[in-house]
Each structure stands twice: as structure tokens, then as C-alpha cells.
């Protein structure tokens, strides 16, 4: 599904969406739940891409449904795999995820990927701006490409409404509120969350704020 020109939602990753950006270089945002890799590869082929065309894979955060196919897609593509330094210990398994996520991680165990690089403040990768948006996890990031914001789990969308990440899955609720406010000062027209369909911003972001 093409959201705007050069931005595709990978529908085979339904449940935790992956996005393809055909900008300066082909980039994937997140990698979906474990077990979806072959379907993602097949959908990319339908869009005319081989995995070796992918230059970068950007992880928004450490949750299982975002890093689930990172190792396999990285091995097929040779893409540079990025993550935040704050979330790296959780991805590598040297730190335990807090709360409910610890239980989930004991049930669903993705292969541990080899992170090639961590984001620096104000990082721009292939004409995408990486924005620190901690709260859902310590190192959660969102990605801005033109008028489109890839929000990871900062927000969800449902029935033409944006909602903040659920409190019981949030590492720091106050940090999340601050991230929502800071991102709200940015200019963008489309919001592409991992959970829920892409949605036009309108005044929906302002409705999130206290």
C-alpha cells in the first residue's frame, strides 16, 4: 500500500507494520513480528525490489514485534542496521525488558541481530531525520521523511483517532508525554504508526496533548 509517493506500508507485517521508504536510498523502518520475514521479502519483490536493494534498516525501539525479523532481513540484504544506544542492551539481551514485556520476551524470542550503528543526536540517514522520542522505551525514536512521520509505538491509530502508547507498555509515562509534545511542534501531514493504519494528522496530534 503506497501511503504517499515513495512511502509504502508493508501489509504482510500486519499487527506491527513495517514501512519502506524509496528516497535517497531504499530504507526499511522496523522489521515486524518474528516469522514474517519471508512474507515481507515477497511483498518487497512485488514492489520491484530485491533485498540487496535495501540500504538501511532503522529500528524504532527494542520490542519483539519491531526487531523480530531484523537478523534475517539484515543477512539477506547486507543493509546497515541501526538502533538507539539506550535500547541496544535490550536488543542484545544484556538487559531485561521491564514489566509485561519481560514475560512476552520469554514467550516470543527473536534471533538477536547485529546492530551496525547507533543513532547520534540529530542523525540524518539517507534523507530521513531520526528524532529521539523516549517514553515507550528508553531509546524509542521516530523518523521524519518529508511530510511523513514514522511514529513506531509513540502513538497508535484506530477509527480515525490517534492514541498515545498504552500506559502498561510504557517505560516512562512522563517522558512519553514530553515526546508527544516535542514531536507535535514539528511539521508533518501523515502519521505512520506500527499499530494501526497511516492517518493524516489534521488536528489529531493536538488532541493527544493535555
C-alpha positions as CSV (number, residue, x, y, z in Angstrom):
1,X,0.0,0.0,0.0
2,X,1.5,3.3,-1.1
3,X,0.8,5.9,1.6
4,X,2.4,8.9,-0.3
5,X,4.8,8.8,-3.2
6,X,7.8,6.8,-2.2
7,X,6.4,5.5,1.1
8,X,4.9,2.0,1.3
9,X,3.2,0.2,4.2
10,X,4.2,-3.5,4.1
11,X,0.8,-5.1,4.6
12,X,2.2,-8.6,5.2
13,X,3.6,-7.3,8.5
14,X,0.0,-6.6,9.8
15,X,0.0,-6.3,13.6
16,X,3.2,-4.4,13.7
17,X,3.7,-2.7,10.4
18,X,7.0,-2.3,8.5
19,X,7.4,0.7,6.2
20,X,9.5,1.0,3.0
21,X,10.9,4.4,2.0
22,X,12.1,4.9,-1.5
23,X,14.0,8.1,-1.0
24,X,17.7,8.8,-1.5
25,X,18.2,5.1,-0.7
26,X,15.7,2.3,0.0
27,X,15.1,2.1,3.7
28,X,13.0,-0.2,5.9
29,X,11.5,1.1,9.2
30,X,11.3,-1.8,11.7
31,X,11.0,-5.5,10.8
32,X,7.8,-6.8,12.3
33,X,6.9,-9.9,14.4
34,X,9.1,-12.9,14.2
35,X,8.1,-15.3,11.4
36,X,7.0,-12.6,8.9
37,X,10.4,-12.4,7.1
38,X,9.5,-14.5,4.0
39,X,6.2,-12.6,3.5
40,X,8.0,-9.3,3.8
41,X,10.6,-10.3,1.3
42,X,7.9,-11.5,-1.1
43,X,6.0,-8.2,-0.8
44,X,9.1,-6.2,-1.5
45,X,9.7,-8.3,-4.6
46,X,6.1,-7.4,-5.7
47,X,7.2,-3.8,-5.4
48,X,10.2,-4.5,-7.7
49,X,12.9,-4.6,-5.0
50,X,15.4,-7.3,-4.2
51,X,16.6,-7.5,-0.6
52,X,20.0,-6.4,-1.7
53,X,18.5,-3.1,-2.8
54,X,17.8,-2.2,0.9
55,X,20.5,0.1,2.1
56,X,19.4,0.7,5.7
57,X,17.1,-0.9,8.3
58,X,16.1,1.5,11.1
59,X,14.7,0.1,14.3
60,X,12.4,2.5,16.3
61,X,12.9,0.5,19.5
62,X,13.7,-2.8,21.1
63,X,10.3,-4.5,21.3
64,X,10.0,-8.0,19.9
65,X,7.4,-7.0,17.3
66,X,9.8,-4.5,15.8
67,X,13.1,-6.4,15.9
68,X,11.5,-9.8,15.1
69,X,13.0,-10.3,11.6
70,X,15.9,-7.9,11.8
71,X,18.6,-10.5,11.8
72,X,17.2,-12.4,8.9
73,X,16.5,-9.4,6.7
74,X,19.9,-7.9,7.5
75,X,21.6,-11.2,6.4
76,X,19.7,-11.2,3.1
77,X,20.2,-7.6,2.3
78,X,23.5,-6.6,3.8
79,X,21.7,-3.4,4.9
80,X,23.1,-1.3,7.7
81,X,21.1,-2.0,10.8
82,X,20.5,1.0,13.1
83,X,19.2,1.2,16.7
84,X,19.4,3.6,19.6
85,X,22.2,3.2,22.2
86,X,19.7,3.3,25.0
87,X,17.7,0.3,23.6
88,X,20.8,-1.6,22.5
89,X,21.2,-3.7,25.7
90,X,17.6,-4.9,25.4
91,X,18.1,-5.8,21.8
92,X,21.3,-7.7,22.6
93,X,19.7,-9.4,25.6
94,X,22.2,-7.9,28.1
95,X,19.3,-6.1,29.9
96,X,15.9,-7.4,30.8
97,X,12.8,-5.7,29.5
98,X,10.7,-4.3,32.2
99,X,7.2,-5.4,33.3
100,X,4.9,-7.3,31.0
101,X,7.5,-7.1,28.2
102,X,9.8,-9.4,30.2
103,X,7.0,-12.1,30.1
104,X,6.4,-11.5,26.4
105,X,10.0,-11.9,25.6
106,X,10.2,-15.2,27.4
107,X,7.4,-16.5,25.1
108,X,8.5,-14.9,21.8
109,X,12.3,-14.9,21.3
110,X,13.6,-13.3,18.1
111,X,17.1,-14.0,16.9
112,X,19.5,-11.4,18.2
113,X,20.6,-9.1,15.3
114,X,24.0,-7.5,14.9
115,X,23.5,-3.7,15.2
116,X,25.9,-1.9,12.9
117,X,25.4,1.6,14.2
118,X,23.6,3.6,16.9
119,X,21.9,6.9,16.3
120,X,23.5,10.2,17.2
121,X,21.5,13.3,18.2
122,X,20.0,14.9,15.1
123,X,21.1,11.9,13.0
124,X,20.1,12.1,9.3
125,X,20.2,8.8,7.4
126,X,19.5,8.7,3.6
127,X,17.4,12.0,4.0
128,X,15.5,10.7,7.0
129,X,15.7,12.6,10.3
130,X,15.8,10.4,13.4
131,X,14.0,12.1,16.3
132,X,14.6,10.8,19.9
133,X,11.1,10.1,21.3
134,X,11.7,8.2,24.6
135,X,8.9,7.1,26.8
136,X,7.5,3.9,25.3
137,X,11.1,2.6,25.7
138,X,14.3,4.4,26.9
139,X,15.6,4.8,23.4
140,X,12.5,4.9,21.3
141,X,12.9,7.0,18.1
142,X,10.6,8.3,15.4
143,X,11.6,9.1,11.9
144,X,10.7,12.1,9.8
145,X,10.7,11.9,6.0
146,X,9.4,15.0,4.2
147,X,5.8,15.4,5.4
148,X,5.6,11.8,6.9
149,X,6.3,10.8,10.4
150,X,7.1,7.2,11.2
151,X,6.0,7.0,14.8
152,X,6.9,3.4,15.9
153,X,4.9,2.9,19.1
154,X,4.8,6.5,20.1
155,X,1.2,6.5,19.0
156,X,-1.4,4.1,17.6
157,X,-4.2,4.8,15.2
158,X,-7.8,3.4,15.2
159,X,-11.0,4.7,13.7
160,X,-9.6,8.0,12.7
161,X,-8.1,8.7,16.2
162,X,-4.6,8.8,17.4
163,X,-3.8,7.5,20.8
164,X,-0.6,7.5,22.9
165,X,1.2,4.2,23.5
166,X,-0.7,2.2,26.2
167,X,0.4,3.0,29.7
168,X,1.0,-0.6,30.8
169,X,3.5,-1.0,27.9
170,X,5.2,2.3,28.6
171,X,8.6,2.6,30.3
172,X,8.2,6.2,31.4
173,X,4.8,7.9,31.0
174,X,6.2,11.4,31.7
175,X,8.9,11.0,29.1
176,X,6.2,9.8,26.6
177,X,4.1,13.0,27.3
178,X,7.2,15.1,26.7
179,X,8.0,13.3,23.4
180,X,4.4,13.8,22.2
181,X,4.6,17.5,22.9
182,X,8.0,17.9,21.2
183,X,7.0,16.0,18.1
184,X,3.8,18.0,18.0
185,X,5.9,21.1,17.3
186,X,7.2,19.5,14.1
187,X,5.5,20.0,10.7
188,X,4.2,16.8,9.1
189,X,1.0,15.7,7.3
190,X,1.0,11.9,7.7
191,X,1.5,9.7,10.7
192,X,2.6,6.1,10.1
193,X,2.3,4.1,13.3
194,X,3.3,0.5,13.7
195,X,-0.1,-0.4,15.1
196,X,-2.9,0.9,13.0
197,X,-3.1,2.4,9.5
198,X,-1.4,5.5,8.4
199,X,-3.5,8.6,9.0
200,X,-3.5,12.2,8.1
201,X,-2.5,14.4,11.0
202,X,-5.2,17.1,10.8
203,X,-5.7,18.2,14.4
204,X,-5.4,14.6,15.7
205,X,-1.9,15.2,17.3
206,X,-3.1,18.2,19.2
207,X,-5.9,16.1,20.6
208,X,-3.3,13.8,22.2
209,X,-1.8,16.6,24.3
210,X,-3.1,17.6,27.7
